[in-house]
Amino acid sequence: MKTNMELLDEKVSVWVQSAQFVKAKPGVYVLYDKNLEVIYIGESENLQKTFEKYVDQDFEDNSCKQKTRTYQRTFVENPKEKQKQMLEEYEKEHGKIPPCNAEDN
């Protein structure tokens, strides 16, 4: 069961402890800060590669994403399309996009 703040049905995982064990498949992911607020909605053709880079390089020195404490991820065939849909739904509900997505624009 998901709470109001969780965007995906998958369980919320602690960032560093489980991020290394994600499969090399396409998917979308949601990064949460310590208050379980959504800070980023991302997509990748290879979640394992993206997460490994984030873990090894501390989010490539992105201070916004460095606030990540937990995350959710789900495997999908069309990650870019799913991310776009999730961002649109988030913006409709909250009136803005997540802070780290806003920084990327």
C-alpha positions as CSV (number, residue, x, y, z in Angstrom):
1,M,0.0,0.0,0.0
2,K,1.4,3.4,-0.9
3,T,1.1,6.5,1.2
4,N,0.2,9.9,-0.3
5,M,3.8,10.8,-1.0
6,E,4.8,7.6,-2.7
7,L,4.5,7.7,-6.5
8,L,5.0,4.1,-7.3
9,D,3.6,0.8,-5.9
10,E,7.0,-0.7,-5.3
11,K,8.4,-0.6,-1.8
12,V,10.5,2.4,-0.7
13,S,14.1,1.4,-0.4
14,V,17.0,3.0,1.5
15,W,19.3,4.6,-1.0
16,V,22.9,3.4,-0.8
17,Q,22.1,0.0,0.8
18,S,20.1,-1.3,-2.1
19,A,20.8,0.9,-5.0
20,Q,23.8,-1.3,-6.1
21,F,21.5,-4.3,-6.5
22,V,19.2,-2.9,-9.1
23,K,18.9,-5.0,-12.4
24,A,20.2,-3.7,-15.7
25,K,16.8,-3.0,-17.1
26,P,15.0,0.1,-18.4
27,G,12.8,1.9,-15.8
28,V,11.7,5.0,-13.9
29,Y,12.7,6.0,-10.4
30,V,11.7,8.5,-7.7
31,L,14.2,9.9,-5.3
32,Y,12.9,11.1,-1.9
33,D,14.6,13.3,0.8
34,K,14.6,12.5,4.5
35,N,11.0,13.8,4.9
36,L,9.8,11.4,2.1
37,E,9.2,14.4,-0.2
38,V,9.7,13.7,-3.9
39,I,12.9,15.5,-5.1
40,Y,13.4,13.8,-8.5
41,I,11.6,11.7,-11.0
42,G,14.1,10.0,-13.3
43,E,14.3,7.5,-16.1
44,S,17.0,5.3,-17.5
45,E,17.5,2.7,-20.2
46,N,19.7,0.9,-17.7
47,L,18.8,1.5,-14.0
48,Q,21.8,-0.5,-12.8
49,K,24.3,1.7,-14.7
50,T,22.5,4.9,-13.6
51,F,22.4,3.9,-10.0
52,E,26.0,2.7,-10.0
53,K,27.1,6.1,-11.4
54,Y,25.0,7.9,-8.7
55,V,26.5,5.8,-5.9
56,D,30.1,5.9,-7.2
57,Q,30.0,9.6,-7.9
58,D,27.7,10.8,-5.2
59,F,25.0,11.9,-7.7
60,E,27.7,13.5,-9.9
61,D,28.1,16.2,-7.3
62,N,24.4,17.3,-7.8
63,S,23.7,18.9,-4.5
64,C,19.9,18.6,-5.0
65,K,20.0,14.8,-5.7
66,Q,22.5,14.4,-2.8
67,K,19.6,14.9,-0.4
68,T,18.3,11.5,-1.4
69,R,17.6,9.1,1.5
70,T,15.2,6.7,-0.1
71,Y,13.9,5.8,-3.5
72,Q,11.4,3.7,-5.5
73,R,11.9,2.2,-8.9
74,T,9.9,0.2,-11.4
75,F,11.0,-1.5,-14.6
76,V,9.1,-0.3,-17.7
77,E,9.6,-0.8,-21.5
78,N,9.3,3.0,-22.2
79,P,11.0,4.9,-19.4
80,K,11.1,8.3,-21.1
81,E,7.3,8.2,-21.8
82,K,6.6,7.0,-18.3
83,Q,8.8,9.7,-16.7
84,K,7.0,12.4,-18.8
85,Q,3.6,11.0,-17.7
86,M,4.7,10.9,-14.0
87,L,6.1,14.5,-14.2
88,E,2.8,15.7,-15.7
89,E,0.7,14.0,-13.0
90,Y,3.0,15.3,-10.2
91,E,2.8,18.9,-11.6
92,K,-1.0,18.6,-11.9
93,E,-1.3,17.5,-8.3
94,H,1.4,19.8,-6.8
95,G,1.5,22.8,-9.1
96,K,5.2,22.4,-9.8
97,I,7.7,19.7,-10.8
98,P,10.1,18.1,-8.2
99,P,13.0,20.4,-7.2
100,C,15.8,18.4,-8.8
101,N,13.8,18.1,-12.1
102,A,13.4,21.9,-12.1
103,E,17.1,22.3,-11.7
104,D,17.7,20.0,-14.7
105,N,15.6,22.2,-17.0
